[in-house]
Amino acid sequence: MEASEARLALMTAPSVEAAERIVRALVEERVVACGNIVPGLTSIYRWRGAVERDAEVLIVLKTTASAVPRLLERAPALHPYEVPEILVFAVQAGHGPYLDWLERCTAPGGKE
């Protein structure tokens, strides 16, 4: 797989439990190959005219360019937020065997 096909996506969730539910579904459905859940995040943001502060969990997802449309469709349906943060970034380079694994894990009907 070309490194340019790999994608990294960031999301936040209100709790570890919510994050685990989202990530497990995305991995089971082959939308992402892997998700890391990082607790202990503090988010400060503007929402409906007020500045809010909340404890959140960061989710780091690894996927491919071809799976991004499925991610952008499926993740909001799984997420408890009205407007979930879902940001996708291109990966410039990566370890070849890892990138191959990433592609196998996100291919519909894949063998991994």
C-alpha positions as semicolon CSV with decimal commas, in nm:
position;residue;x (nm);y (nm);z (nm)
1;M;0,000;0,000;0,000
2;E;0,124;0,347;-0,077
3;A;0,182;0,552;0,237
4;S;-0,047;0,818;0,091
5;E;-0,339;0,574;0,124
6;A;-0,305;0,555;0,503
7;R;-0,518;0,790;0,708
8;L;-0,517;0,893;1,073
9;A;-0,845;1,015;1,222
10;L;-0,904;1,194;1,551
11;M;-1,226;1,188;1,749
12;T;-1,327;1,271;2,103
13;A;-1,583;1,094;2,320
14;P;-1,741;1,168;2,658
15;S;-1,608;0,853;2,830
16;V;-1,384;0,550;2,791
17;E;-1,696;0,333;2,770
18;A;-1,839;0,535;2,481
19;A;-1,502;0,536;2,306
20;E;-1,465;0,158;2,342
21;R;-1,812;0,101;2,199
22;I;-1,738;0,325;1,898
23;V;-1,391;0,181;1,829
24;R;-1,501;-0,181;1,868
25;A;-1,784;-0,132;1,616
26;L;-1,555;0,044;1,367
27;V;-1,292;-0,233;1,393
28;E;-1,552;-0,512;1,370
29;E;-1,704;-0,347;1,062
30;R;-1,357;-0,306;0,901
31;V;-1,394;0,071;0,887
32;V;-1,068;0,113;1,082
33;A;-0,783;-0,128;1,155
34;C;-0,711;0,003;1,503
35;G;-0,821;0,262;1,753
36;N;-0,630;0,402;2,049
37;I;-0,827;0,541;2,343
38;V;-0,647;0,809;2,544
39;P;-0,826;0,918;2,865
40;G;-0,763;1,236;3,058
41;L;-0,835;1,499;2,794
42;T;-0,978;1,838;2,889
43;S;-1,160;2,018;2,608
44;I;-1,256;2,384;2,606
45;Y;-1,483;2,485;2,320
46;R;-1,761;2,717;2,213
47;W;-2,107;2,560;2,197
48;R;-2,437;2,742;2,148
49;G;-2,294;3,079;2,247
50;A;-2,113;2,967;2,562
51;V;-1,759;2,857;2,635
52;E;-1,773;2,502;2,773
53;R;-1,519;2,282;2,952
54;D;-1,552;1,904;2,963
55;A;-1,349;1,595;3,041
56;E;-1,320;1,386;2,726
57;V;-1,137;1,090;2,581
58;L;-0,924;1,114;2,266
59;I;-0,967;0,845;2,002
60;V;-0,692;0,795;1,743
61;L;-0,806;0,580;1,450
62;K;-0,600;0,420;1,174
63;T;-0,767;0,357;0,839
64;T;-0,725;0,396;0,463
65;A;-0,836;0,659;0,214
66;S;-1,087;0,416;0,063
67;A;-1,246;0,356;0,406
68;V;-1,280;0,726;0,496
69;P;-1,630;0,762;0,341
70;R;-1,748;0,467;0,555
71;L;-1,585;0,626;0,862
72;L;-1,755;0,961;0,801
73;E;-2,090;0,785;0,762
74;R;-2,066;0,529;1,042
75;A;-1,887;0,718;1,322
76;P;-2,156;0,987;1,367
77;A;-2,423;0,717;1,385
78;L;-2,233;0,546;1,669
79;H;-2,144;0,866;1,853
80;P;-2,351;1,016;2,139
81;Y;-2,264;1,377;2,048
82;E;-2,489;1,588;1,828
83;V;-2,182;1,715;1,638
84;P;-1,891;1,474;1,693
85;E;-1,537;1,580;1,613
86;I;-1,407;1,363;1,329
87;L;-1,091;1,490;1,162
88;V;-0,897;1,288;0,904
89;F;-0,530;1,341;0,814
90;A;-0,315;1,191;0,538
91;V;-0,013;0,987;0,649
92;Q;0,299;1,083;0,455
93;A;0,503;0,771;0,532
94;G;0,494;0,462;0,748
95;H;0,643;0,120;0,815
96;G;0,560;-0,095;0,510
97;P;0,440;-0,407;0,694
98;Y;0,216;-0,194;0,919
99;L;0,065;-0,016;0,617
100;D;0,001;-0,353;0,449
101;W;-0,171;-0,479;0,766
102;L;-0,380;-0,160;0,775
103;E;-0,501;-0,223;0,422
104;R;-0,585;-0,589;0,491
105;C;-0,783;-0,497;0,803
106;T;-0,998;-0,235;0,630
107;A;-1,064;-0,419;0,304
108;P;-1,427;-0,538;0,284
109;G;-1,411;-0,916;0,312
110;G;-1,044;-0,894;0,411
111;K;-0,857;-1,194;0,551
112;E;-0,695;-1,029;0,856
